[in-house]
């Protein structure tokens, strides 16, 4: 079951699942897994067959992706 989006990043769990990252980035879960395969997302941890994401790594990466508007 997908998580509801939150406006408070500190309310997110320390380890995020693919659905939570997808909601945060506003992309599909499939797109998240494609980005993992390409090495495009930071903070990826594999626990058995499951993939989890370190919240702080994702949030820092997202802030760095911002481009100034011209």
Gaussian input, Z-matrix of N, CA and C with variables (Angstrom, degrees):
# hf/3-21g

backbone

0 1
 N
 C     1     B1
 C     2     B2     1     A1
 N     3     B3     2     A2     1     D1
 C     4     B4     3     A3     2     D2
 C     5     B5     4     A4     3     D3
 N     6     B6     5     A5     4     D4
 C     7     B7     6     A6     5     D5
 C     8     B8     7     A7     6     D6
 N     9     B9     8     A8     7     D7
 C    10    B10     9     A9     8     D8
 C    11    B11    10    A10     9     D9
 N    12    B12    11    A11    10    D10
 C    13    B13    12    A12    11    D11
 C    14    B14    13    A13    12    D12
 N    15    B15    14    A14    13    D13
 C    16    B16    15    A15    14    D14
 C    17    B17    16    A16    15    D15
 N    18    B18    17    A17    16    D16
 C    19    B19    18    A18    17    D17
 C    20    B20    19    A19    18    D18
 N    21    B21    20    A20    19    D19
 C    22    B22    21    A21    20    D20
 C    23    B23    22    A22    21    D21
 N    24    B24    23    A23    22    D22
 C    25    B25    24    A24    23    D23
 C    26    B26    25    A25    24    D24
 N    27    B27    26    A26    25    D25
 C    28    B28    27    A27    26    D26
 C    29    B29    28    A28    27    D27
 N    30    B30    29    A29    28    D28
 C    31    B31    30    A30    29    D29
 C    32    B32    31    A31    30    D30
 N    33    B33    32    A32    31    D31
 C    34    B34    33    A33    32    D32
 C    35    B35    34    A34    33    D33
 N    36    B36    35    A35    34    D34
 C    37    B37    36    A36    35    D35
 C    38    B38    37    A37    36    D36
 N    39    B39    38    A38    37    D37
 C    40    B40    39    A39    38    D38
 C    41    B41    40    A40    39    D39
 N    42    B42    41    A41    40    D40
 C    43    B43    42    A42    41    D41
 C    44    B44    43    A43    42    D42
 N    45    B45    44    A44    43    D43
 C    46    B46    45    A45    44    D44
 C    47    B47    46    A46    45    D45
 N    48    B48    47    A47    46    D46
 C    49    B49    48    A48    47    D47
 C    50    B50    49    A49    48    D48
 N    51    B51    50    A50    49    D49
 C    52    B52    51    A51    50    D50
 C    53    B53    52    A52    51    D51
 N    54    B54    53    A53    52    D52
 C    55    B55    54    A54    53    D53
 C    56    B56    55    A55    54    D54
 N    57    B57    56    A56    55    D55
 C    58    B58    57    A57    56    D56
 C    59    B59    58    A58    57    D57
 N    60    B60    59    A59    58    D58
 C    61    B61    60    A60    59    D59
 C    62    B62    61    A61    60    D60
 N    63    B63    62    A62    61    D61
 C    64    B64    63    A63    62    D62
 C    65    B65    64    A64    63    D63
 N    66    B66    65    A65    64    D64
 C    67    B67    66    A66    65    D65
 C    68    B68    67    A67    66    D66
 N    69    B69    68    A68    67    D67
 C    70    B70    69    A69    68    D68
 C    71    B71    70    A70    69    D69
 N    72    B72    71    A71    70    D70
 C    73    B73    72    A72    71    D71
 C    74    B74    73    A73    72    D72
 N    75    B75    74    A74    73    D73
 C    76    B76    75    A75    74    D74
 C    77    B77    76    A76    75    D75
 N    78    B78    77    A77    76    D76
 C    79    B79    78    A78    77    D77
 C    80    B80    79    A79    78    D78
 N    81    B81    80    A80    79    D79
 C    82    B82    81    A81    80    D80
 C    83    B83    82    A82    81    D81
 N    84    B84    83    A83    82    D82
 C    85    B85    84    A84    83    D83
 C    86    B86    85    A85    84    D84
 N    87    B87    86    A86    85    D85
 C    88    B88    87    A87    86    D86
 C    89    B89    88    A88    87    D87
 N    90    B90    89    A89    88    D88
 C    91    B91    90    A90    89    D89
 C    92    B92    91    A91    90    D90
 N    93    B93    92    A92    91    D91
 C    94    B94    93    A93    92    D92
 C    95    B95    94    A94    93    D93
 N    96    B96    95    A95    94    D94
 C    97    B97    96    A96    95    D95
 C    98    B98    97    A97    96    D96
 N    99    B99    98    A98    97    D97
 C   100   B100    99    A99    98    D98
 C   101   B101   100   A100    99    D99
 N   102   B102   101   A101   100   D100
 C   103   B103   102   A102   101   D101
 C   104   B104   103   A103   102   D102
 N   105   B105   104   A104   103   D103
 C   106   B106   105   A105   104   D104
 C   107   B107   106   A106   105   D105
 N   108   B108   107   A107   106   D106
 C   109   B109   108   A108   107   D107
 C   110   B110   109   A109   108   D108
 N   111   B111   110   A110   109   D109
 C   112   B112   111   A111   110   D110
 C   113   B113   112   A112   111   D111
 N   114   B114   113   A113   112   D112
 C   115   B115   114   A114   113   D113
 C   116   B116   115   A115   114   D114
 N   117   B117   116   A116   115   D115
 C   118   B118   117   A117   116   D116
 C   119   B119   118   A118   117   D117
 N   120   B120   119   A119   118   D118
 C   121   B121   120   A120   119   D119
 C   122   B122   121   A121   120   D120
 N   123   B123   122   A122   121   D121
 C   124   B124   123   A123   122   D122
 C   125   B125   124   A124   123   D123
 N   126   B126   125   A125   124   D124
 C   127   B127   126   A126   125   D125
 C   128   B128   127   A127   126   D126
 N   129   B129   128   A128   127   D127
 C   130   B130   129   A129   128   D128
 C   131   B131   130   A130   129   D129
 N   132   B132   131   A131   130   D130
 C   133   B133   132   A132   131   D131
 C   134   B134   133   A133   132   D132
 N   135   B135   134   A134   133   D133
 C   136   B136   135   A135   134   D134
 C   137   B137   136   A136   135   D135
 N   138   B138   137   A137   136   D136
 C   139   B139   138   A138   137   D137
 C   140   B140   139   A139   138   D138
 N   141   B141   140   A140   139   D139
 C   142   B142   141   A141   140   D140
 C   143   B143   142   A142   141   D141
 N   144   B144   143   A143   142   D142
 C   145   B145   144   A144   143   D143
 C   146   B146   145   A145   144   D144
 N   147   B147   146   A146   145   D145
 C   148   B148   147   A147   146   D146
 C   149   B149   148   A148   147   D147
 N   150   B150   149   A149   148   D148
 C   151   B151   150   A150   149   D149
 C   152   B152   151   A151   150   D150
 N   153   B153   152   A152   151   D151
 C   154   B154   153   A153   152   D152
 C   155   B155   154   A154   153   D153
 N   156   B156   155   A155   154   D154
 C   157   B157   156   A156   155   D155
 C   158   B158   157   A157   156   D156
 N   159   B159   158   A158   157   D157
 C   160   B160   159   A159   158   D158
 C   161   B161   160   A160   159   D159
 N   162   B162   161   A161   160   D160
 C   163   B163   162   A162   161   D161
 C   164   B164   163   A163   162   D162
 N   165   B165   164   A164   163   D163
 C   166   B166   165   A165   164   D164
 C   167   B167   166   A166   165   D165
 N   168   B168   167   A167   166   D166
 C   169   B169   168   A168   167   D167
 C   170   B170   169   A169   168   D168
 N   171   B171   170   A170   169   D169
 C   172   B172   171   A171   170   D170
 C   173   B173   172   A172   171   D171
 N   174   B174   173   A173   172   D172
 C   175   B175   174   A174   173   D173
 C   176   B176   175   A175   174   D174
 N   177   B177   176   A176   175   D175
 C   178   B178   177   A177   176   D176
 C   179   B179   178   A178   177   D177
 N   180   B180   179   A179   178   D178
 C   181   B181   180   A180   179   D179
 C   182   B182   181   A181   180   D180
 N   183   B183   182   A182   181   D181
 C   184   B184   183   A183   182   D182
 C   185   B185   184   A184   183   D183
 N   186   B186   185   A185   184   D184
 C   187   B187   186   A186   185   D185
 C   188   B188   187   A187   186   D186
 N   189   B189   188   A188   187   D187
 C   190   B190   189   A189   188   D188
 C   191   B191   190   A190   189   D189
 N   192   B192   191   A191   190   D190
 C   193   B193   192   A192   191   D191
 C   194   B194   193   A193   192   D192
 N   195   B195   194   A194   193   D193
 C   196   B196   195   A195   194   D194
 C   197   B197   196   A196   195   D195
 N   198   B198   197   A197   196   D196
 C   199   B199   198   A198   197   D197
 C   200   B200   199   A199   198   D198
 N   201   B201   200   A200   199   D199
 C   202   B202   201   A201   200   D200
 C   203   B203   202   A202   201   D201
 N   204   B204   203   A203   202   D202
 C   205   B205   204   A204   203   D203
 C   206   B206   205   A205   204   D204
 N   207   B207   206   A206   205   D205
 C   208   B208   207   A207   206   D206
 C   209   B209   208   A208   207   D207

   B1=1.4385
   B2=1.5240
   B3=1.3516
   B4=1.4533
   B5=1.5151
   B6=1.3199
   B7=1.4487
   B8=1.5187
   B9=1.3209
   B10=1.4543
   B11=1.5203
   B12=1.3429
   B13=1.4537
   B14=1.5214
   B15=1.3141
   B16=1.4491
   B17=1.5189
   B18=1.3208
   B19=1.4579
   B20=1.5188
   B21=1.3196
   B22=1.4558
   B23=1.5236
   B24=1.3451
   B25=1.4715
   B26=1.5200
   B27=1.3304
   B28=1.4622
   B29=1.5283
   B30=1.3270
   B31=1.4640
   B32=1.5238
   B33=1.3331
   B34=1.4638
   B35=1.5275
   B36=1.3171
   B37=1.4706
   B38=1.5260
   B39=1.3300
   B40=1.4629
   B41=1.5316
   B42=1.3295
   B43=1.4641
   B44=1.5191
   B45=1.3279
   B46=1.4592
   B47=1.5221
   B48=1.3153
   B49=1.4643
   B50=1.5290
   B51=1.2996
   B52=1.4680
   B53=1.5261
   B54=1.3220
   B55=1.4630
   B56=1.5292
   B57=1.3226
   B58=1.4630
   B59=1.5215
   B60=1.3291
   B61=1.4657
   B62=1.5275
   B63=1.3144
   B64=1.4643
   B65=1.5271
   B66=1.3350
   B67=1.4622
   B68=1.5202
   B69=1.3106
   B70=1.4607
   B71=1.5248
   B72=1.3298
   B73=1.4644
   B74=1.5268
   B75=1.3287
   B76=1.4676
   B77=1.5343
   B78=1.3343
   B79=1.4596
   B80=1.5296
   B81=1.3115
   B82=1.4598
   B83=1.5288
   B84=1.3174
   B85=1.4636
   B86=1.5325
   B87=1.3223
   B88=1.4616
   B89=1.5268
   B90=1.3298
   B91=1.4666
   B92=1.5274
   B93=1.3386
   B94=1.4658
   B95=1.5242
   B96=1.3321
   B97=1.4617
   B98=1.5334
   B99=1.3210
   B100=1.4670
   B101=1.5269
   B102=1.3285
   B103=1.4598
   B104=1.5319
   B105=1.3251
   B106=1.4670
   B107=1.5197
   B108=1.3299
   B109=1.4672
   B110=1.5248
   B111=1.3336
   B112=1.4675
   B113=1.5318
   B114=1.3343
   B115=1.4592
   B116=1.5204
   B117=1.3321
   B118=1.4537
   B119=1.5279
   B120=1.3146
   B121=1.4661
   B122=1.5237
   B123=1.3304
   B124=1.4637
   B125=1.5236
   B126=1.3188
   B127=1.4632
   B128=1.5092
   B129=1.3186
   B130=1.4654
   B131=1.5257
   B132=1.3301
   B133=1.4603
   B134=1.5148
   B135=1.3062
   B136=1.4646
   B137=1.5171
   B138=1.3108
   B139=1.4613
   B140=1.5272
   B141=1.3110
   B142=1.4649
   B143=1.5188
   B144=1.3223
   B145=1.4653
   B146=1.5213
   B147=1.3244
   B148=1.4642
   B149=1.5261
   B150=1.3168
   B151=1.4628
   B152=1.5216
   B153=1.3159
   B154=1.4635
   B155=1.5131
   B156=1.3225
   B157=1.4545
   B158=1.5228
   B159=1.3250
   B160=1.4565
   B161=1.5289
   B162=1.3277
   B163=1.4652
   B164=1.5330
   B165=1.3272
   B166=1.4643
   B167=1.5273
   B168=1.3213
   B169=1.4669
   B170=1.5175
   B171=1.3231
   B172=1.4696
   B173=1.5241
   B174=1.3384
   B175=1.4578
   B176=1.5275
   B177=1.3273
   B178=1.4700
   B179=1.5190
   B180=1.3336
   B181=1.4666
   B182=1.5303
   B183=1.3241
   B184=1.4615
   B185=1.5292
   B186=1.3132
   B187=1.4718
   B188=1.5251
   B189=1.3141
   B190=1.4706
   B191=1.5257
   B192=1.3234
   B193=1.4633
   B194=1.5086
   B195=1.3313
   B196=1.4535
   B197=1.5204
   B198=1.3130
   B199=1.4585
   B200=1.5234
   B201=1.3286
   B202=1.4579
   B203=1.5254
   B204=1.3205
   B205=1.4606
   B206=1.5209
   B207=1.3172
   B208=1.4801
   B209=1.4934
   A1=108.84
   A2=119.18
   A3=121.85
   A4=111.27
   A5=114.61
   A6=120.52
   A7=109.91
   A8=114.76
   A9=118.70
   A10=108.99
   A11=117.74
   A12=119.91
   A13=110.39
   A14=116.80
   A15=121.47
   A16=109.28
   A17=116.27
   A18=119.89
   A19=111.01
   A20=118.07
   A21=122.73
   A22=109.18
   A23=117.50
   A24=120.01
   A25=113.70
   A26=117.68
   A27=119.40
   A28=111.51
   A29=117.40
   A30=121.11
   A31=111.68
   A32=116.76
   A33=120.50
   A34=109.65
   A35=117.23
   A36=119.31
   A37=110.72
   A38=116.08
   A39=121.77
   A40=111.20
   A41=117.28
   A42=122.08
   A43=108.57
   A44=116.00
   A45=121.75
   A46=110.37
   A47=116.15
   A48=120.71
   A49=108.01
   A50=116.66
   A51=121.46
   A52=111.76
   A53=117.97
   A54=120.49
   A55=111.35
   A56=117.11
   A57=120.35
   A58=111.49
   A59=117.01
   A60=120.67
   A61=109.55
   A62=117.13
   A63=121.01
   A64=110.77
   A65=117.01
   A66=120.48
   A67=110.99
   A68=116.62
   A69=121.63
   A70=111.00
   A71=117.01
   A72=122.11
   A73=112.94
   A74=116.18
   A75=122.90
   A76=111.29
   A77=114.04
   A78=122.08
   A79=107.46
   A80=116.94
   A81=120.42
   A82=110.32
   A83=114.81
   A84=120.35
   A85=109.97
   A86=116.57
   A87=120.71
   A88=110.67
   A89=117.03
   A90=121.03
   A91=110.79
   A92=117.28
   A93=121.14
   A94=109.41
   A95=117.32
   A96=120.52
   A97=111.54
   A98=118.05
   A99=120.86
   A100=110.33
   A101=116.93
   A102=120.75
   A103=110.89
   A104=117.21
   A105=120.93
   A106=109.35
   A107=117.04
   A108=121.59
   A109=112.13
   A110=116.65
   A111=121.49
   A112=112.94
   A113=116.95
   A114=120.61
   A115=113.14
   A116=117.53
   A117=121.73
   A118=113.92
   A119=118.15
   A120=120.97
   A121=110.12
   A122=116.88
   A123=120.34
   A124=111.08
   A125=115.01
   A126=120.62
   A127=114.80
   A128=117.59
   A129=121.29
   A130=109.17
   A131=115.79
   A132=122.73
   A133=108.21
   A134=115.85
   A135=119.87
   A136=108.80
   A137=115.46
   A138=122.87
   A139=105.84
   A140=114.98
   A141=118.26
   A142=108.54
   A143=116.31
   A144=121.22
   A145=112.24
   A146=116.39
   A147=120.27
   A148=111.36
   A149=114.99
   A150=121.42
   A151=107.79
   A152=115.65
   A153=121.58
   A154=108.48
   A155=115.98
   A156=122.60
   A157=109.40
   A158=116.57
   A159=121.05
   A160=108.46
   A161=115.51
   A162=122.19
   A163=112.33
   A164=117.45
   A165=120.21
   A166=111.69
   A167=117.78
   A168=120.83
   A169=111.05
   A170=116.67
   A171=121.21
   A172=110.21
   A173=117.70
   A174=120.72
   A175=111.71
   A176=117.63
   A177=121.27
   A178=110.47
   A179=116.20
   A180=121.36
   A181=110.30
   A182=116.46
   A183=121.12
   A184=110.60
   A185=117.36
   A186=120.65
   A187=111.12
   A188=117.51
   A189=121.66
   A190=112.69
   A191=117.31
   A192=121.05
   A193=112.46
   A194=117.68
   A195=120.44
   A196=110.70
   A197=115.06
   A198=121.99
   A199=107.66
   A200=118.02
   A201=118.76
   A202=109.64
   A203=115.70
   A204=120.68
   A205=109.57
   A206=115.48
   A207=120.00
   A208=110.01
   D1=125.22
   D2=-178.41
   D3=-66.03
   D4=146.68
   D5=177.44
   D6=-80.23
   D7=152.42
   D8=175.81
   D9=-76.63
   D10=143.14
   D11=177.64
   D12=-63.14
   D13=149.54
   D14=177.74
   D15=-125.84
   D16=149.66
   D17=177.57
   D18=-94.31
   D19=-10.45
   D20=-179.25
   D21=-107.72
   D22=104.10
   D23=-178.07
   D24=-58.67
   D25=-30.36
   D26=-179.67
   D27=-70.04
   D28=-15.56
   D29=177.85
   D30=-79.61
   D31=-11.53
   D32=178.96
   D33=-75.67
   D34=148.76
   D35=176.20
   D36=-66.97
   D37=158.92
   D38=-179.28
   D39=-59.23
   D40=-43.50
   D41=175.84
   D42=-107.47
   D43=125.21
   D44=-179.41
   D45=-99.32
   D46=148.46
   D47=172.68
   D48=-91.36
   D49=171.68
   D50=-177.19
   D51=-60.91
   D52=-37.14
   D53=178.74
   D54=-63.96
   D55=-39.92
   D56=179.20
   D57=-67.31
   D58=-39.84
   D59=176.74
   D60=-65.93
   D61=-41.88
   D62=178.42
   D63=-59.88
   D64=-44.00
   D65=177.92
   D66=-63.32
   D67=-42.54
   D68=-179.05
   D69=-63.13
   D70=-42.43
   D71=-178.53
   D72=-88.02
   D73=-8.44
   D74=-178.67
   D75=59.57
   D76=46.61
   D77=176.03
   D78=-131.09
   D79=177.82
   D80=179.83
   D81=-83.40
   D82=160.65
   D83=175.93
   D84=-62.28
   D85=-37.55
   D86=178.14
   D87=-61.22
   D88=-40.32
   D89=178.02
   D90=-64.02
   D91=-36.93
   D92=176.99
   D93=-60.97
   D94=-47.98
   D95=-179.51
   D96=-64.56
   D97=-35.08
   D98=176.01
   D99=-64.45
   D100=-41.11
   D101=178.31
   D102=-65.75
   D103=-35.36
   D104=176.19
   D105=-63.53
   D106=-47.67
   D107=-179.71
   D108=-59.50
   D109=-33.08
   D110=-179.70
   D111=-87.00
   D112=-3.72
   D113=-178.95
   D114=72.83
   D115=27.90
   D116=-175.09
   D117=-92.97
   D118=-10.13
   D119=179.84
   D120=-113.46
   D121=137.51
   D122=178.42
   D123=-86.99
   D124=167.62
   D125=171.48
   D126=70.35
   D127=25.39
   D128=-178.29
   D129=-82.07
   D130=129.97
   D131=176.40
   D132=-128.08
   D133=130.74
   D134=176.22
   D135=-101.84
   D136=125.79
   D137=177.13
   D138=-117.28
   D139=99.89
   D140=-171.93
   D141=65.60
   D142=-125.30
   D143=177.92
   D144=-92.59
   D145=-5.91
   D146=-177.58
   D147=-89.04
   D148=147.95
   D149=177.51
   D150=-111.66
   D151=130.73
   D152=176.22
   D153=-126.47
   D154=159.71
   D155=-174.80
   D156=-128.30
   D157=133.01
   D158=177.48
   D159=-73.08
   D160=119.06
   D161=-176.35
   D162=-50.87
   D163=-50.43
   D164=-174.94
   D165=-64.81
   D166=-36.27
   D167=177.63
   D168=-64.54
   D169=-42.47
   D170=179.67
   D171=-65.66
   D172=-45.32
   D173=-178.09
   D174=-65.94
   D175=-40.62
   D176=177.50
   D177=-64.52
   D178=-44.80
   D179=178.34
   D180=-59.64
   D181=-42.90
   D182=-178.66
   D183=-63.24
   D184=-42.04
   D185=177.63
   D186=-62.04
   D187=-37.93
   D188=-178.85
   D189=-72.90
   D190=-17.08
   D191=179.93
   D192=-78.25
   D193=-12.45
   D194=-177.50
   D195=-64.94
   D196=133.34
   D197=178.20
   D198=-111.85
   D199=137.92
   D200=176.43
   D201=-65.40
   D202=139.22
   D203=177.80
   D204=-80.90
   D205=138.79
   D206=179.52
   D207=-104.71

